[in-house]
């Protein structure tokens, strides 16, 4: 991937930085803007962002690897990205069974780890780390929509609404 920051993007990011009392506070906004332009966060972007915000690359890398909305590689993802939380509360609330249910309904292999995309490119199902709603487990995000206490019936409704 050719990672080159345009003058326009750098100006946009400089403007973002001006809105925060400390440069590092703009980190997530930088990552969102970069991913929007490039479709992912390439390693060069992590290095560049760290330099720009006077941080160490590990400070940016830990954000990219923690938050489920960031992708490190440009990969084929479905139009509807179904992200199922797998951290402790959601695991205890049935997230593993919920992932299996989504996979079965969409013809995907529930035993295969990692993100899976349907052959038609409509859906991607994946486990993600904490979606920050432990008290309402299991939780699911579909693109930007958030669902709490998801049951099999709710999963069917979610899929029916993906049009």
C-alpha angles and dihedrals in degrees: 000000000000106000110193123154111219121219088247093054092045090051089050091051092046088053090051091051091054090064094063130072090223126034093229090063089072092060098104092045090052091051093049091050093047094048090048090056100039104027091238143025107265120200090253089058091055090052093044094048092049092052092045093052096040092246137125116260090244089064090061096037091057090056093048092050096043103048114070095213093069123083123199096198131037102251134167107268128178125250086250113047110199109198116187119194113235103181121120102280093046092043089054089046093057107269093144091056090044092054089049089051093051091046092050093048091050098042095249128140107257091193093060114093125225131033117328127197125202115245091248090056093236100116138032118189120196144155115242135184123258118338089190102244103100094155093060100046137201099045131183135188121205106192100308097338117104125209127189131199091013116195129182089264090052090047089056090050091048091052091046090054093052099097 
